[in-house]
Amino acid sequence: MSGAPVRGQDKVEVSELASYLSKLRDMPAVRQDLVDRVKSEIAGGTYLTPEKLDAALAELAREL
């Protein structure tokens, strides 16, 4: 035998679960204070205001 190493063909397969977990790890942290405030506003009936609806419609129109 010669001294040259024989190289094989290595291959890596990543499962769907591993790919999903990798994406979860890269997500930004949850802003719990914001989540709690919005939940409270929704429960109190103050989250949807005419101004917020107008802003959402304007943004939608811009995207279209």
ABEGO torsion letter per residue (X at the ends): XBABBBBBBBBBBBBAAAAAAAAAAABBBBBAAAAAAAAAAAAAGAABBAAAAAAAAAAAAAAX
